Amino acid sequence: MKNINYVINGVLAAAIVVLFVLQFAGKKESNAAPTFVSGEETAELLPIAYINVDSLLENYNYSIDLNERILKMQEDYRVDINQRTNMLRNEVADFERKVNNNAFLTRERAEQENNRLIKKQEELQNYAAKKNEELTLMQMDLNAQLRDTIVSQLKIFNESRGYQVIFSNTMGDNILLASPVYDITAEFLEILNKNYSSNK
C-alpha cells in the first residue's frame, strides 16, 4: 500500500513539474495589457482606427461628383415626368372641353378618345415607374462603385499603417466614445482626394 502512495505522489510531482515548465517556458512575450492614450500622454496605441464616414463622404471629391451626378439624374427624371404629365393633362383638358361643347360627332368617338387617354395615362404611369426603377438601380450602382473605391483605397492605405481593425463611424452611431488619436479620417481623406485628382 505504501508503494502505491509513493508511485502516485511521484507521478503527481512529475506532472506538476511538466505543467510548470510548459506554462513558463513557452511564454517569452510580455502579457502586459496594452495601454490606452489619455489626454496629451503618448503611450502605446492599439492597432485599431476609425473613419468618420459622414465627414469622409462630405469631403471626398469623388463622392461629391457622384452625388452631383445623382442629383442631375433625379432632376432630369423629374423634368421629364413633369413635361409628360403636363402634356397629358392638356390633352385631358382639351377632351373635356370638346365633350362639354359637343364637339364629337358620335358618343362612340368620344368613348374612343376617352379610352385612348386612359391608356396613355397608364403608359405614363408605367414609364414613370420604369424610369424610377432605373434611377434607383443607377444610384445603387454608383454607391457600390464609391464603396468599392473607398475599400480598395483603404486596403492600400493600411498596408503601411498595419491596423488590425478599422471601424466606420456614422454620426456617432457605431463608436460612442473614442480618443481622437484613433480617428484617421483626415489622413485617409487626403490620400483619397490626391489619388482621385491624379486619376481624373
Residue, then its C-alpha position, 0 to 999 in steps of 0.5 A: m500500500k505504501n508503494i502505491n502512495y509513493v508511485i502516485n505522489g511521484v507521478l503527481a510531482a512529475a506532472i506538476v513539474v511538466l505543467f510548470v515548465l510548459q506554462f513558463a517556458g513557452k511564454k517569452e512575450s510580455n502579457a502586459a495589457p496594452t495601454f490606452v492614450s489619455g489626454e496629451e500622454t503618448a503611450e502605446l496605441l492599439p492597432i485599431a482606427y476609425i473613419n468618420v464616414d459622414s465627414l469622409l463622404e462630405n469631403y471626398n471629391y469623388s463622392i461629391d461628383l457622384n452625388e452631383r451626378i445623382l442629383k442631375m439624374q433625379e432632376d432630369y427624371r423629374v423634368d421629364i415626368n413633369q413635361r409628360t404629365n403636363m402634356l397629358r393633362n392638356e390633352v385631358a383638358d382639351f377632351e373635356r372641353k370638346v365633350n362639354n361643347n359637343a364637339f364629337l360627332t358620335r358618343e362612340r368617338a368620344e368613348q374612343e378618345n376617352n379610352r385612348l387617354i386612359k391608356k396613355q395615362e397608364e403608359l405614363q404611369n408605367y414609364a414613370a415607374k420604369k424610369n424610377e426603377e432605373l434611377t434607383l438601380m443607377q444610384m445603387d450602382l454608383n454607391a457600390q462603385l464609391r464603396d468599392t473605391i473607398v475599400s480598395q483605397l483603404k486596403i492600400f492605405n493600411e498596408s503601411r499603417g498595419y491596423q488590425v481593425i478599422f471601424s466606420n463611424t456614422m454620426g456617432d452611431n457605431i463608436l460612442l466614445a473614442s480618443p481622437v488619436y484613433d480617428i484617421t479620417a483626415e489622413f485617409l481623406e487626403i490620400l483619397n482626394k490626391n489619388y482621385s485628382s491624379n486619376k481624373 
